Amino acid sequence: MLEEPRAGRLAAWGNALLTGRVSPDDAAAGAVGPDDSHRMAGLPGEAGPVGLTLAFGRLRGLGVTALRVALPAPGHPLGLCGPPEFNAAALEAGEAVLAPEAGVGLVPEVSEEQAAGVKRVTVVWRVAEVRRDLPPDVPSLSEAERELAVLLRETAEGIARLGLPEAGPVARAELEAYRARAERDRALLAPGYPPRAVRVLELARRVAELVVIASAPEHDGALSAGQSALRAELIRPVERAARRAQVAAYNACAEEAARGGR
């Protein structure tokens, strides 16, 4: 849950390009994680995968004016609009990028390899047709912010009731690694995003950190049956709320474009 979705980064920098705030080369560089190599496959007129600089131009030629993020999970197809085969591929990947107004969707295929002790990640975004309906069940930024604020308070109170004021060494190591990545990638939302979108993502991160503390395996043996049940009740809604907030934040530019606010 602490990882930032590749779909979010691709959509954010794609939107910055589509709204004229960055150059194609800057958008392509910003959309790629520090250890990733990205290409796009299935674009009309292209025989094979192409780099993101060219791919963004091809998407614009297909009528794409804004990109949206989907972060589906079993039983919760958040951000998806169909058809079923696209939804199934996106669910398997756990993420996708969509431009439903243009009938275009992208699903990542991720592969990893080790060479000389260095991990290389290759991401191929597969282009497919999607329905031209806006996805349901996607909150506005204000809705997501309110939901997360309440959840943050309730989760913190629940952790206090469990008597787990701080995480064990495994959870602390995970949190420290995540915070280092978050600091390195501080400008995850590309130019053009409203401050509220940044604030919502920060809230989602804080909620996720609390969940790491609550779910640290070091605490398992110290919890009674009642405490374990309380922990499950605390954690259950958090993953869904955090994903909803991420989608709302990454989709802020697309929502603004749909309102004619570009």
C-alpha positions as CSV (number, residue, x, y, z in Angstrom):
1,M,0.0,0.0,0.0
2,L,3.0,2.3,0.5
3,E,4.1,2.1,-3.1
4,E,3.0,4.8,-5.5
5,P,1.3,3.4,-8.6
6,R,3.1,3.6,-11.9
7,A,-0.2,4.5,-13.5
8,G,-0.3,7.6,-11.3
9,R,3.1,8.8,-12.4
10,L,2.3,8.2,-16.1
11,A,-1.0,9.9,-15.9
12,A,0.3,12.9,-14.0
13,W,3.1,13.7,-16.4
14,G,1.0,12.9,-19.4
15,N,-1.5,15.4,-18.2
16,A,1.2,18.0,-17.7
17,L,2.2,17.5,-21.3
18,L,-1.4,17.5,-22.6
19,T,-2.1,20.8,-20.9
20,G,1.1,22.4,-22.3
21,R,3.0,22.7,-19.0
22,V,6.0,20.5,-19.9
23,S,7.8,19.3,-23.0
24,P,7.4,15.8,-24.4
25,D,10.9,14.9,-23.3
26,D,10.3,16.2,-19.7
27,A,7.0,14.3,-19.6
28,A,8.6,11.1,-20.7
29,A,11.4,11.5,-18.1
30,G,9.0,12.4,-15.3
31,A,6.7,9.4,-16.0
32,V,9.4,6.8,-15.5
33,G,10.5,5.6,-12.1
34,P,14.2,5.7,-11.2
35,D,14.7,2.0,-11.9
36,D,12.2,1.6,-14.7
37,S,12.3,1.5,-18.5
38,H,8.9,2.3,-20.1
39,R,7.6,1.7,-23.6
40,M,4.1,1.7,-25.1
41,A,2.8,-1.0,-27.4
42,G,-0.3,-1.3,-29.6
43,L,-0.4,2.2,-30.8
44,P,-2.0,2.6,-34.3
45,G,0.6,3.0,-37.0
46,E,3.4,1.5,-34.9
47,A,4.7,-2.0,-35.6
48,G,6.1,-2.4,-32.0
49,P,6.7,-0.8,-28.7
50,V,7.8,2.9,-28.8
51,G,9.3,5.2,-26.2
52,L,7.1,7.5,-24.2
53,T,8.1,10.7,-26.0
54,L,6.7,9.4,-29.2
55,A,3.8,7.5,-27.5
56,F,2.5,10.7,-25.8
57,G,2.3,12.3,-29.2
58,R,0.5,9.4,-30.7
59,L,-2.0,9.5,-27.8
60,R,-2.7,13.1,-28.5
61,G,-3.3,12.2,-32.2
62,L,-5.9,9.6,-31.0
63,G,-7.8,12.4,-29.4
64,V,-6.6,12.0,-25.9
65,T,-6.9,15.3,-23.9
66,A,-6.6,14.0,-20.4
67,L,-5.5,10.8,-18.6
68,R,-7.3,9.2,-15.6
69,V,-6.1,6.5,-13.2
70,A,-7.7,3.2,-12.2
71,L,-6.6,1.3,-9.1
72,P,-8.9,-1.7,-9.1
73,A,-8.9,-4.6,-6.5
74,P,-11.0,-7.7,-6.3
75,G,-14.6,-6.7,-5.6
76,H,-13.8,-3.0,-6.2
77,P,-13.2,-2.1,-9.9
78,L,-12.2,1.5,-8.9
79,G,-11.8,3.7,-12.0
80,L,-12.7,1.2,-14.6
81,C,-15.4,1.6,-17.2
82,G,-15.1,-1.5,-19.4
83,P,-15.1,-3.6,-21.5
84,P,-14.8,-6.7,-19.4
85,E,-11.6,-7.9,-21.0
86,F,-9.9,-4.6,-20.3
87,N,-11.2,-4.6,-16.7
88,A,-9.8,-8.1,-16.2
89,A,-6.3,-7.1,-17.5
90,A,-6.4,-4.0,-15.3
91,L,-7.5,-6.0,-12.3
92,E,-4.6,-8.4,-12.8
93,A,-2.2,-5.5,-13.0
94,G,-3.8,-3.7,-10.1
95,E,-3.7,-0.4,-12.1
96,A,-4.4,1.2,-15.4
97,V,-4.5,4.6,-17.2
98,L,-7.6,5.6,-19.1
99,A,-8.8,8.3,-21.5
100,P,-12.4,7.2,-21.8
101,E,-13.4,10.4,-23.7
102,A,-11.1,9.1,-26.5
103,G,-11.9,5.4,-25.9
104,V,-8.3,4.6,-25.0
105,G,-6.9,2.6,-22.1
106,L,-3.4,1.5,-21.0
107,V,-2.5,-1.5,-18.8
108,P,1.1,-2.1,-17.7
109,E,3.0,-5.4,-18.1
110,V,5.9,-5.3,-15.7
111,S,9.0,-7.6,-15.8
112,E,12.1,-7.6,-13.7
113,E,15.6,-8.9,-14.2
114,Q,18.9,-8.9,-12.2
115,A,22.1,-8.0,-13.9
116,A,25.4,-7.6,-12.0
117,G,23.4,-7.2,-8.8
118,V,21.2,-4.4,-10.2
119,K,17.5,-4.8,-10.6
120,R,16.1,-3.5,-13.9
121,V,12.3,-3.1,-14.3
122,T,10.8,-3.0,-17.8
123,V,7.2,-1.7,-18.2
124,V,5.3,-2.1,-21.4
125,W,2.0,-0.2,-21.5
126,R,-0.5,-2.1,-23.6
127,V,-2.9,0.1,-25.5
128,A,-6.6,-1.1,-25.7
129,E,-10.0,0.2,-26.5
130,V,-12.2,1.2,-23.5
131,R,-15.8,2.4,-23.3
132,R,-16.4,6.1,-23.6
133,D,-18.2,6.3,-20.2
134,L,-16.7,8.0,-17.2
135,P,-15.8,5.5,-14.5
136,P,-18.3,5.4,-11.6
137,D,-17.4,5.4,-7.9
138,V,-14.6,7.9,-8.2
139,P,-14.7,10.5,-5.5
140,S,-14.0,14.2,-5.9
141,L,-10.9,15.6,-4.2
142,S,-13.1,17.2,-1.5
143,E,-14.9,13.9,-0.8
144,A,-11.6,12.0,-0.7
145,E,-10.0,14.5,1.6
146,R,-13.0,14.4,4.1
147,E,-13.0,10.6,4.0
148,L,-9.3,10.3,4.7
149,A,-9.3,12.9,7.5
150,V,-12.0,11.0,9.3
151,L,-10.2,7.7,8.7
152,L,-6.9,9.1,9.8
153,R,-8.4,10.1,13.2
154,E,-10.2,6.8,13.6
155,T,-7.2,4.7,12.7
156,A,-4.9,6.6,15.1
157,E,-7.5,6.3,17.9
158,G,-7.8,2.6,17.2
159,I,-4.1,2.0,17.3
160,A,-3.9,3.7,20.6
161,R,-6.7,1.4,21.9
162,L,-4.6,-1.6,20.8
163,G,-1.7,-0.3,22.8
164,L,0.6,-0.3,19.8
165,P,2.2,3.2,19.9
166,E,5.1,2.4,17.5
167,A,6.0,-0.3,15.0
168,G,8.5,-3.1,15.4
169,P,11.8,-3.2,13.5
170,V,10.4,-4.7,10.3
171,A,7.6,-2.1,10.1
172,R,10.0,0.7,10.9
173,A,12.4,-0.4,8.2
174,E,9.5,-0.5,5.7
175,L,8.4,3.0,6.8
176,E,11.9,4.4,6.6
177,A,12.4,3.0,3.1
178,Y,9.1,4.4,2.0
179,R,9.8,7.9,3.4
180,A,13.1,7.9,1.6
181,R,11.3,7.2,-1.7
182,A,8.6,9.7,-0.9
183,E,11.3,12.4,-0.3
184,R,13.2,11.5,-3.4
185,D,10.0,11.6,-5.5
186,R,8.5,14.6,-3.7
187,A,7.2,16.1,-7.0
188,L,5.2,13.0,-7.9
189,L,2.3,15.1,-9.0
190,A,3.4,17.0,-12.1
191,P,3.0,20.7,-12.9
192,G,-0.6,21.8,-13.2
193,Y,-2.0,19.8,-10.3
194,P,-3.9,21.8,-7.6
195,P,-2.5,22.0,-4.1
196,R,-5.5,20.1,-2.8
197,A,-4.5,17.0,-4.9
198,V,-1.0,17.1,-3.3
199,R,-2.6,17.4,0.1
200,V,-4.9,14.4,-0.5
201,L,-1.9,12.2,-1.5
202,E,-0.1,13.2,1.6
203,L,-3.1,12.2,3.7
204,A,-3.2,8.9,2.0
205,R,0.4,8.3,2.8
206,R,-0.1,9.1,6.5
207,V,-3.1,6.7,6.7
208,A,-1.0,4.0,5.0
209,E,1.8,4.5,7.5
210,L,-0.6,4.0,10.4
211,V,-1.7,0.8,8.9
212,V,1.9,-0.5,8.7
213,I,2.2,0.2,12.4
214,A,-1.0,-1.5,13.2
215,S,-0.3,-4.6,11.1
216,A,3.3,-5.1,12.1
217,P,3.9,-8.9,12.4
218,E,5.9,-8.4,15.6
219,H,2.6,-7.6,17.4
220,D,0.7,-10.7,16.3
221,G,1.6,-12.8,19.4
222,A,0.9,-10.0,21.8
223,L,-2.7,-9.4,20.6
224,S,-5.7,-11.1,22.2
225,A,-8.5,-12.4,20.0
226,G,-10.5,-9.2,20.6
227,Q,-7.5,-7.0,19.7
228,S,-6.9,-9.0,16.5
229,A,-10.5,-8.5,15.5
230,L,-10.2,-4.7,16.2
231,R,-7.1,-4.5,14.1
232,A,-8.9,-6.2,11.2
233,E,-11.7,-3.7,11.5
234,L,-9.2,-0.9,11.5
235,I,-7.3,-2.1,8.5
236,R,-10.2,-3.2,6.3
237,P,-11.5,0.2,5.1
238,V,-8.1,1.8,4.9
239,E,-6.9,0.2,1.7
240,R,-10.0,1.1,-0.1
241,A,-10.1,4.7,1.1
242,A,-6.4,5.2,0.3
243,R,-6.9,3.9,-3.3
244,R,-10.0,6.1,-3.7
245,A,-7.9,9.1,-2.5
246,Q,-5.1,8.3,-4.9
247,V,-7.4,8.0,-7.9
248,A,-9.1,11.3,-7.0
249,A,-5.7,13.1,-6.7
250,Y,-4.3,11.8,-9.9
251,N,-7.6,12.4,-11.8
252,A,-7.8,16.1,-10.6
253,C,-6.4,17.4,-14.0
254,A,-8.8,15.3,-16.0
255,E,-11.7,16.5,-13.9
256,E,-10.6,20.1,-14.4
257,A,-10.3,19.5,-18.1
258,A,-13.8,18.0,-18.2
259,R,-15.2,21.1,-16.5
260,G,-13.5,23.2,-19.2
261,G,-11.0,24.6,-16.6
262,R,-7.9,24.1,-18.6
